Amino acid sequence: MGIVNIKTAEQIELSRTAGQLAADVLTMIGPHVRPGVSTAYLDELCHRYIVDVLKVIPANVGYHGYTKTILTSVNDVVCHGIPSPKTILKDGDIVNIDVAVIKDGWFGDTSRMVHVGKPSRAARRLCEVTYEAMWAGIRAVRPGATLGDVGHAIQSLAENAGYSVVRNFCGHGIGTEYHEDLQVRHFGRPGTGLTLQPGMIFTIEPMVNAGHYPTRTLADGWTVVTEDRSLSAQWEHMVAVTPSGFDVLTLAPGEHAA
């Protein structure tokens, strides 16, 4: 790991502004997620909202050759699902929508699970436990704690509920770069890894599978699915380390620390 960027209070506020705009996109798109809608349509709505209403930059467009604005990961897709007119949402689906924007040179990045119609009890529980696991990791953030503490909190909650945590994708540092040189694994041992300091900003974004944790990447080079084709869920927040604990920079209106 290279040098970890420590942000000032003013820079954290710039990061918060970007994060809040990304969260605003997710709040906007939620009511449009319904049976019969294509993920390409959701992508189009998000692009127009980001560019024409928020007047900021969609960070994903052009990133490593990616051509879409959001990522839409449906059912057994773990992450990086590409919006497509051929992907039509069905009643009972679950979908992760991941959005990132750039405001005044600062990146905001967040994702959440959305139900399509009425999902099964098993699908709903997976989404709920993954959300709780993310918050378990967030609550472990404080000066002097380690990234291993964060990962252990996530892993323990998910595995105690009977699920598995994806190993080969992680959270990341973020600021004036989309992915800064800090990796937040969602599994680990307490007391290991980088020690957290005030001013660090990173994402916590666990991917939790109903089955086993191995994944595979499809031929498009982006879409990652569960190897056993079990359901997967993911939530993501941006978190700043404060002198006394943590500050979540991507809270949606009405959302409080869980």
Residue pairs with C-beta under 8 A, 6 or more apart in sequence:
1 181
1 182
1 183
1 194
2 181
3 181
4 173
4 180
4 181
4 182
4 194
4 197
4 200
5 173
5 175
5 180
5 200
5 201
6 197
6 198
6 199
6 200
7 15
7 175
7 199
7 200
7 201
7 240
8 199
11 106
11 175
12 199
12 201
12 240
12 247
12 249
14 103
14 104
14 106
15 106
15 107
15 108
15 174
15 175
15 201
15 238
15 240
15 249
16 240
16 247
16 249
17 103
17 104
17 106
17 108
18 56
18 101
18 102
18 103
18 104
18 106
18 107
18 108
19 108
19 109
19 110
19 238
19 249
19 250
20 108
20 249
20 250
20 251
21 54
21 56
21 101
21 103
21 108
22 99
22 100
22 101
22 108
22 109
22 110
22 250
23 108
23 110
23 250
23 251
23 252
24 54
25 46
25 49
25 50
25 54
25 70
25 99
25 101
26 97
26 99
26 110
26 111
26 112
26 252
27 252
27 253
28 45
28 46
28 49
29 42
29 45
29 46
29 49
29 70
29 97
30 114
32 41
32 42
32 45
33 42
33 89
33 95
33 97
33 114
33 115
33 116
34 89
34 116
34 117
35 89
35 90
35 91
35 93
35 116
35 117
36 88
36 89
37 88
37 89
38 83
38 84
38 85
38 86
38 87
38 88
38 89
39 72
39 74
39 81
39 83
39 84
39 87
39 89
39 95
40 83
40 84
40 85
40 87
41 85
42 70
42 72
42 83
42 97
43 68
43 69
43 70
43 72
43 83
46 58
46 69
46 70
46 97
46 99
47 58
47 61
47 69
50 56
50 57
50 58
50 69
50 99
50 101
51 57
51 58
54 101
56 101
56 102
56 103
57 101
57 102
57 103
58 69
58 100
58 101
58 102
59 100
59 101
59 102
59 107
59 108
59 109
59 178
60 66
60 68
60 69
60 70
60 71
60 99
60 100
61 67
61 68
61 69
63 178
66 82
66 222
68 82
68 83
69 83
69 99
70 83
70 97
70 98
70 99
71 79
71 80
71 81
71 82
71 83
71 96
71 97
71 98
71 99
71 111
72 81
72 82
72 83
72 87
72 95
72 96
72 97
72 98
73 79
73 80
73 81
73 95
73 96
73 98
73 223
73 224
73 232
73 234
74 81
74 87
74 89
74 93
74 94
74 95
75 93
75 94
75 95
75 231
75 232
76 225
76 226
76 229
76 230
76 231
76 232
77 96
77 223
77 224
77 225
77 232
78 166
78 169
78 207
78 209
78 215
78 224
78 225
78 226
78 232
78 234
79 96
79 98
79 166
79 169
79 207
79 224
79 234
80 222
80 223
80 224
81 87
81 96
81 222
81 223
82 220
82 222
82 223
89 95
89 116
90 116
90 117
91 116
91 117
91 118
92 116
92 117
92 118
92 119
92 120
92 123
93 115
93 116
93 117
93 119
94 113
94 114
94 115
94 116
94 119
94 123
94 126
94 127
94 231
94 233
95 113
95 114
95 116
96 111
96 112
96 113
96 114
96 233
96 234
96 235
97 111
97 112
97 114
98 109
98 110
98 111
98 234
98 236
99 109
99 110
99 111
100 107
100 108
100 109
100 110
100 178
101 107
101 108
102 108
105 176
106 175
106 176
107 174
107 175
107 176
107 177
107 178
108 238
108 249
108 250
109 174
109 178
109 203
109 236
109 238
109 250
110 203
110 236
110 237
110 238
110 250
111 205
111 234
111 235
111 236
112 235
112 236
112 252
113 127
113 130
113 131
113 233
113 234
113 235
115 123
115 124
115 127
119 127
122 210
122 231
123 231
125 161
126 163
126 208
126 210
126 231
126 232
126 233
127 233
129 157
129 158
129 161
129 163
129 208
129 233
130 158
130 163
130 206
130 207
130 208
130 233
130 234
130 235
131 235
131 258
132 157
132 258
133 154
133 157
133 158
133 165
133 186
133 206
133 208
134 154
134 204
134 205
134 206
134 235
134 236
134 237
135 257
135 258
136 153
136 154
136 156
136 157
137 150
137 151
137 153
137 154
137 184
137 186
137 204
137 206
138 204
138 237
138 239
138 246
138 248
138 257
139 153
139 246
139 257
140 149
140 150
140 152
140 153
141 150
141 196
141 204
141 239
141 241
141 245
141 246
142 196
142 241
142 244
142 245
142 246
143 196
143 197
143 198
143 241
143 242
143 243
143 244
144 195
144 196
145 195
145 196
146 190
146 191
146 192
146 193
146 194
146 195
146 196
147 183
147 184
147 185
147 188
147 192
147 193
147 194
147 196
148 188
148 189
148 190
148 191
148 192
148 193
149 188
149 190
149 191
150 184
150 188
150 204
151 184
151 185
151 186
151 187
151 188
151 189
151 193
152 187
152 188
152 189
152 190
154 165
154 186
154 187
154 204
154 206
155 165
155 186
155 187
155 188
158 164
158 165
158 206
158 208
159 165
163 208
163 209
163 210
164 208
164 209
164 211
164 212
164 213
165 186
165 187
165 206
165 207
165 208
165 209
165 213
166 186
166 206
166 207
166 208
166 209
166 213
166 215
166 232
167 185
167 187
167 213
168 215
169 207
169 215
169 224
170 183
170 184
170 185
170 186
170 205
171 183
171 184
171 185
171 186
171 202
171 203
171 204
171 205
171 236
172 179
172 180
172 182
172 183
172 184
172 202
172 203
173 179
173 180
173 181
173 182
173 200
173 201
173 202
174 180
174 201
174 202
174 203
174 238
175 201
180 202
182 194
182 200
182 202
184 202
184 203
184 204
184 205
185 193
186 204
186 205
186 206
186 207
196 241
197 241
198 241
198 242
198 243
199 240
199 241
200 240
200 241
201 238
201 239
201 240
201 241
201 249
202 238
202 239
203 236
203 237
203 238
203 239
204 236
204 237
204 239
205 234
205 235
205 236
205 237
206 234
206 235
207 232
207 233
207 234
208 232
208 233
208 234
209 226
209 228
209 230
209 231
209 232
210 230
210 231
210 232
211 226
211 228
211 229
211 230
211 231
212 226
212 227
212 228
212 230
214 226
214 227
214 228
215 224
215 225
215 226
215 227
216 224
216 225
216 227
217 223
217 224
217 225
218 224
218 225
225 232
226 232
236 250
237 248
237 249
237 250
237 251
238 248
238 249
238 250
239 246
239 247
239 248
239 249
240 246
240 247
240 249
248 257
